[in-house]
Amino acid sequence: MLVDSRIRTVHAGKSGTDPEQEQLVQQLLSSLGPEGVDDVLDGTCTLIYLYMKWLREAHEAHEKDVVEYVVPALVTSLKMMPRSVPPQVVPTMAGLAIAAAIGLSPTLWRNQYGDWTEAELAPLEATAFLLAEHINRMTDDHDFATRMITEALTQVEAGAE
């Protein structure tokens, strides 16, 4: 929902972040505790995995390589946000996207390098946002990425019953 909220803010033509929204996000994260924050990070990695899986399948349908077409655009976009995305974490986000593109769990891939750092949290969110927005542009539908995740969650929930 956070990624969807960011996309809606951008499409509404608002610049920056809403201080009230930021406060709500901080309150939510504070209330979760360490395990809850880890769950949010894992969830963000899962979003990245699902977005890259969809992008891989869409590119393969046109005999194109998702790493060749998506990752350079992602890196370029991340580099254009130096206040939110420090240059030293761009390679980590590219590696995360590549891991997901080749079918590896981004969470498991990241675990080999230790805990997330404070400097990587905003870039992680930005990566999920940029991939969702890439999908939305490809489909010419501002809500496609959110609907795709909602439908996946609904299917998982239906299978669990």
C-alpha positions in Angstrom: 0.0 0.0 0.0 2.9 2.3 0.7 4.2 1.9 -2.9 0.6 2.5 -4.2 0.4 5.6 -2.1 3.7 7.0 -3.5 2.5 6.3 -7.1 -0.8 8.1 -6.5 1.1 11.1 -5.0 3.3 11.3 -8.1 0.4 11.0 -10.5 -1.5 13.7 -8.5 1.4 16.0 -9.4 2.5 16.5 -5.8 6.2 17.0 -5.2 7.9 15.7 -2.1 6.3 13.7 0.5 3.3 14.5 2.6 4.5 15.2 6.2 1.3 13.7 7.6 1.8 10.5 5.6 5.4 10.3 6.6 4.4 10.6 10.3 1.9 7.8 9.9 4.5 5.6 8.3 6.9 6.3 11.1 4.3 5.6 13.7 3.4 2.3 12.0 7.1 1.2 11.8 7.7 2.2 15.4 4.7 0.2 16.5 5.9 -2.9 14.7 9.1 -3.6 16.7 12.2 -5.3 15.2 10.4 -8.4 13.9 7.6 -6.3 12.3 10.2 -4.1 10.6 11.9 -7.2 9.2 8.5 -8.3 7.9 8.1 -5.0 6.1 11.5 -5.4 4.6 10.7 -8.9 3.5 7.4 -7.8 2.1 9.2 -5.0 0.1 11.6 -7.6 -1.3 8.6 -9.9 -2.2 7.1 -7.0 -4.1 10.3 -6.5 -6.0 10.5 -10.2 -6.7 6.9 -10.3 -8.0 7.4 -7.1 -10.1 10.6 -8.5 -11.6 8.9 -11.8 -12.3 6.1 -10.1 -14.1 8.6 -7.9 -16.0 10.7 -11.0 -16.9 7.7 -12.8 -18.3 6.5 -9.8 -20.2 10.0 -9.3 -21.8 10.5 -13.0 -22.5 7.2 -12.9 -24.4 8.9 -10.5 -26.8 12.2 -12.4 -26.7 13.9 -9.7 -24.7 16.1 -9.9 -21.6 14.6 -8.1 -18.6 18.0 -7.5 -17.1 19.1 -5.7 -20.3 15.9 -3.6 -20.6 14.8 -2.9 -17.0 17.9 -2.8 -14.8 19.7 0.0 -16.7 16.5 2.2 -16.5 16.2 1.4 -12.8 19.8 2.3 -12.1 19.5 5.6 -14.1 16.3 6.5 -12.1 17.9 5.7 -8.8 21.0 7.7 -9.7 18.7 10.7 -10.4 17.6 10.7 -6.7 20.8 11.4 -4.8 19.0 12.8 -1.7 17.0 9.7 -1.2 19.3 7.2 -2.8 23.0 7.5 -1.9 25.2 6.5 -4.8 26.9 3.8 -2.8 23.6 1.8 -2.4 22.7 1.9 -6.1 24.7 -1.3 -6.9 22.9 -3.1 -4.0 19.5 -2.2 -5.5 20.7 -3.2 -9.0 21.9 -6.5 -7.5 18.6 -7.0 -5.8 16.7 -6.4 -9.0 19.0 -8.8 -10.9 18.6 -11.5 -8.3 14.8 -11.2 -8.6 15.0 -11.1 -12.4 16.8 -14.5 -12.5 14.3 -16.0 -10.0 16.3 -15.7 -6.7 14.6 -14.4 -3.6 15.8 -10.9 -3.0 15.5 -11.5 0.8 17.8 -14.6 0.6 20.1 -12.8 -1.8 20.4 -9.8 0.6 20.8 -12.0 3.7 24.3 -13.0 2.5 25.4 -9.4 3.0 24.1 -8.9 6.5 21.3 -6.7 7.9 19.8 -3.8 6.0 21.5 -0.5 6.8 19.6 2.8 7.4 21.0 4.1 4.1 19.4 1.3 2.2 15.8 1.6 3.4 14.6 4.6 1.3 16.4 3.1 -1.8 14.6 -0.2 -1.2 11.3 1.6 -1.2 12.3 3.6 -4.2 13.2 0.4 -6.1 9.8 -1.1 -5.4 8.2 2.1 -6.4 10.2 2.5 -9.7 9.4 -1.1 -10.7 5.7 -0.7 -10.0 5.7 2.5 -12.0 7.6 0.8 -14.8 4.9 -1.9 -15.0 2.1 0.8 -14.9 3.7 2.6 -17.8 4.2 -0.6 -19.8 0.5 -1.5 -19.3 -0.7 2.1 -19.6 -2.7 1.6 -16.4 -1.8 3.6 -13.3 -3.2 0.9 -11.0 -2.0 -2.3 -12.7 0.9 -3.1 -10.3 -1.3 -2.6 -7.3 -4.0 -4.7 -8.7 -1.5 -7.4 -9.7 -0.4 -7.7 -6.0 -3.9 -7.5 -4.7 -5.0 -10.3 -7.0 -1.9 -12.4 -6.0 -2.8 -11.9 -2.3 -6.4 -12.8 -2.9 -5.3 -16.0 -4.6 -3.0 -17.0 -1.8 -5.7 -16.2 0.7 -8.3 -18.3 -1.2 -5.8 -21.2 -1.4 -5.3 -21.1 2.4 -9.0 -21.5 3.1 
